[in-house]
Amino acid sequence: GTDYTRVPFDFQQDFQVQVGGYGAQYGRSLGGITSVTTKSGGNDFQSGVSIITTPDRLSRNDPRTYQSNGSIYSAPDIGKSRQLEYEAFASGALIKNRLFFYALYNGRSKNSEFVGTYATSYYRDVTRNPFWGGKVDWQINNSHLLEFTVTSDERTTSRTTFAYDLTKLQVGASRGVTDIQRGGRVYVLRYSGNLWENF
């Protein structure tokens, strides 16, 4: 019943969707589970950066939808959107064969303008939603592994609302600004091992 956390694909090592035959560690889940394993560092140091941009001119909007009486329900063709995403990661060994780290920062910025339902309001959203995450793996010995993972997807959208006249395609007076905050931090500590090898 809680909100989900958004984990970038570059922070994921393995992604599985299971609808049956999954283990007892998933508790009382019904119907299916989604299992994500995050990346870990190794003995070799690795790093990288990437930039992705989505300009408004290269995007396509959905067609308008109408109510049964012929009036407009939604007009996604009015407005524009552009997004910039950049990412940097590093991984390696703090102690060879024993202590490893993986860290990633994913900055995301989106500016969008669109007409609301029934085309009576016009919205301008500015969203800043960086993701950062890190993982430390301690291979105590061949039988014991301790993992600590921390992620954050705290994001804020600043939304300015305007009156809108669809017949004139004209943006009217401002109705105010709303700040929408979502996401949070997640901490995971996991131990894997065999406590009684001869049991």
C-alpha positions as CSV (number, residue, x, y, z in Angstrom):
1,G,0.0,0.0,0.0
2,T,3.0,2.4,-0.2
3,D,4.3,4.4,-3.1
4,Y,7.0,2.9,-5.3
5,T,10.5,4.2,-5.8
6,R,11.9,4.9,-9.3
7,V,15.2,3.1,-9.9
8,P,17.0,3.9,-13.2
9,F,17.8,0.9,-15.4
10,D,21.5,1.7,-15.1
11,F,21.3,1.0,-11.4
12,Q,19.7,-2.5,-12.0
13,Q,21.7,-5.6,-12.5
14,D,18.8,-8.0,-12.8
15,F,15.0,-7.5,-13.3
16,Q,12.5,-10.3,-12.9
17,V,8.7,-10.6,-12.9
18,Q,7.4,-13.8,-11.3
19,V,3.8,-14.9,-11.2
20,G,4.3,-18.2,-9.4
21,G,6.8,-20.4,-7.7
22,Y,8.6,-17.6,-5.9
23,G,10.1,-18.0,-2.5
24,A,8.8,-17.4,1.0
25,Q,10.9,-14.3,1.4
26,Y,8.3,-12.3,-0.5
27,G,5.8,-12.8,2.3
28,R,2.1,-12.7,1.6
29,S,2.2,-11.3,-1.9
30,L,-0.5,-12.4,-4.3
31,G,-0.7,-12.5,-8.0
32,G,3.0,-11.9,-8.6
33,I,6.1,-10.0,-7.6
34,T,8.7,-7.8,-9.3
35,S,12.3,-8.5,-8.2
36,V,15.1,-6.1,-8.8
37,T,18.8,-6.8,-8.0
38,T,20.9,-3.6,-7.9
39,K,24.4,-3.5,-9.3
40,S,27.6,-4.2,-7.3
41,G,31.2,-3.2,-7.8
42,G,34.0,-5.5,-8.6
43,N,37.8,-5.6,-8.3
44,D,38.2,-3.5,-11.5
45,F,37.5,0.2,-11.2
46,Q,34.8,1.4,-13.7
47,S,33.2,4.8,-14.4
48,G,31.1,6.5,-17.0
49,V,28.9,9.4,-18.0
50,S,25.9,9.8,-20.3
51,I,23.5,12.6,-21.4
52,I,20.0,12.1,-22.9
53,T,17.8,14.9,-24.2
54,T,14.2,14.8,-25.4
55,P,13.4,18.0,-27.3
56,D,9.8,19.0,-27.8
57,R,10.2,19.0,-31.6
58,L,11.0,15.2,-31.7
59,S,8.0,14.2,-29.5
60,R,4.5,13.3,-30.7
61,N,1.3,14.0,-28.8
62,D,-1.8,11.8,-28.5
63,P,-4.9,12.9,-30.4
64,R,-7.7,14.8,-28.7
65,T,-10.6,12.9,-27.0
66,Y,-14.2,14.1,-26.8
67,Q,-17.2,13.5,-24.6
68,S,-20.4,12.1,-25.8
69,N,-21.9,15.6,-26.2
70,G,-19.1,16.6,-28.5
71,S,-17.2,18.8,-26.1
72,I,-13.4,18.3,-25.6
73,Y,-12.4,16.0,-22.7
74,S,-8.6,16.3,-23.3
75,A,-6.3,18.1,-25.7
76,P,-2.8,16.7,-25.4
77,D,-1.8,18.3,-28.7
78,I,-1.7,21.7,-27.0
79,G,1.4,22.4,-25.1
80,K,5.1,21.3,-25.2
81,S,7.6,19.3,-23.2
82,R,11.4,19.0,-23.1
83,Q,13.5,16.8,-20.8
84,L,17.2,16.6,-20.0
85,E,18.8,13.6,-18.2
86,Y,22.4,13.1,-17.3
87,E,24.1,10.3,-15.4
88,A,27.5,9.4,-13.8
89,F,28.6,6.2,-12.1
90,A,31.6,4.7,-10.5
91,S,32.4,1.3,-9.1
92,G,35.3,-0.7,-7.8
93,A,37.0,-2.3,-4.8
94,L,37.8,-0.5,-1.5
95,I,39.6,-3.7,-0.4
96,K,40.4,-6.2,-3.2
97,N,38.2,-9.4,-3.1
98,R,36.5,-8.2,0.1
99,L,34.9,-4.7,0.0
100,F,33.2,-3.3,-3.1
101,F,31.2,-0.2,-3.9
102,Y,28.9,1.1,-6.7
103,A,27.6,4.6,-6.9
104,L,25.3,6.4,-9.4
105,Y,23.9,9.9,-9.8
106,N,21.0,10.4,-12.3
107,G,19.9,14.0,-12.8
108,R,16.6,14.6,-14.5
109,S,15.0,17.9,-15.4
110,K,11.6,18.3,-17.2
111,N,9.7,21.4,-18.3
112,S,6.2,20.8,-19.7
113,E,3.1,22.8,-20.6
114,F,-0.3,21.3,-21.2
115,V,-4.0,21.8,-21.1
116,G,-5.9,20.1,-18.3
117,T,-9.0,18.0,-18.5
118,Y,-12.0,19.7,-20.2
119,A,-9.5,22.3,-21.6
120,T,-10.4,24.9,-18.9
121,S,-6.9,25.2,-17.3
122,Y,-3.4,25.5,-18.6
123,Y,-0.4,24.1,-16.6
124,R,3.3,24.8,-16.6
125,D,5.3,22.2,-14.7
126,V,9.0,22.4,-13.8
127,T,10.2,19.1,-12.4
128,R,13.5,18.4,-10.8
129,N,13.8,14.7,-9.9
130,P,17.4,13.6,-9.4
131,F,18.1,10.0,-8.4
132,W,21.2,8.9,-6.5
133,G,22.1,5.5,-5.1
134,G,25.0,3.6,-3.7
135,K,25.8,0.1,-2.6
136,V,28.6,-1.4,-0.5
137,D,29.2,-5.2,-0.5
138,W,31.3,-6.8,2.2
139,Q,32.4,-10.3,1.3
140,I,33.3,-11.3,4.9
141,N,34.4,-14.8,3.7
142,N,33.2,-17.4,1.3
143,S,30.1,-18.1,3.4
144,H,29.1,-14.7,4.5
145,L,28.1,-11.6,2.5
146,L,26.8,-8.2,3.9
147,E,25.2,-5.7,1.5
148,F,24.1,-2.1,2.3
149,T,22.1,-0.1,-0.3
150,V,20.7,3.4,-0.1
151,T,18.7,5.2,-2.8
152,S,16.9,8.5,-3.1
153,D,14.3,9.5,-5.7
154,E,13.0,12.7,-3.9
155,R,11.4,14.9,-6.6
156,T,9.6,18.2,-6.7
157,T,7.3,19.6,-9.3
158,S,6.5,23.3,-9.3
159,R,3.1,23.7,-11.1
160,T,1.7,27.1,-12.2
161,T,-2.0,27.0,-13.2
162,F,-3.6,29.4,-15.6
163,A,-7.1,30.0,-16.9
164,Y,-7.4,28.8,-20.6
165,D,-9.8,29.8,-23.4
166,L,-9.8,26.9,-25.9
167,T,-11.8,28.8,-28.6
168,K,-9.1,31.5,-28.7
169,L,-6.2,29.2,-27.8
170,Q,-5.3,31.8,-25.2
171,V,-3.7,31.5,-21.8
172,G,-5.3,33.6,-19.2
173,A,-4.5,34.9,-15.7
174,S,-2.5,32.8,-13.2
175,R,-4.4,30.8,-10.6
176,G,-1.5,30.2,-8.4
177,V,1.6,27.9,-7.9
178,T,1.6,24.5,-6.3
179,D,4.6,22.5,-5.2
180,I,4.2,18.7,-5.5
181,Q,6.7,16.6,-3.6
182,R,7.1,12.8,-4.1
183,G,9.5,10.1,-3.5
184,G,11.9,9.5,-0.6
185,R,14.9,7.6,0.6
186,V,15.2,3.8,0.9
187,Y,17.8,1.9,3.0
188,V,18.4,-1.8,2.6
189,L,20.7,-3.9,4.8
190,R,20.9,-7.6,3.7
191,Y,22.9,-10.5,5.0
192,S,23.4,-13.7,3.1
193,G,25.3,-16.7,4.5
194,N,25.4,-20.1,6.1
195,L,25.6,-19.9,9.9
196,W,25.7,-23.6,10.5
197,E,27.5,-25.3,7.8
198,N,27.4,-28.7,9.4
199,F,23.7,-28.5,10.6
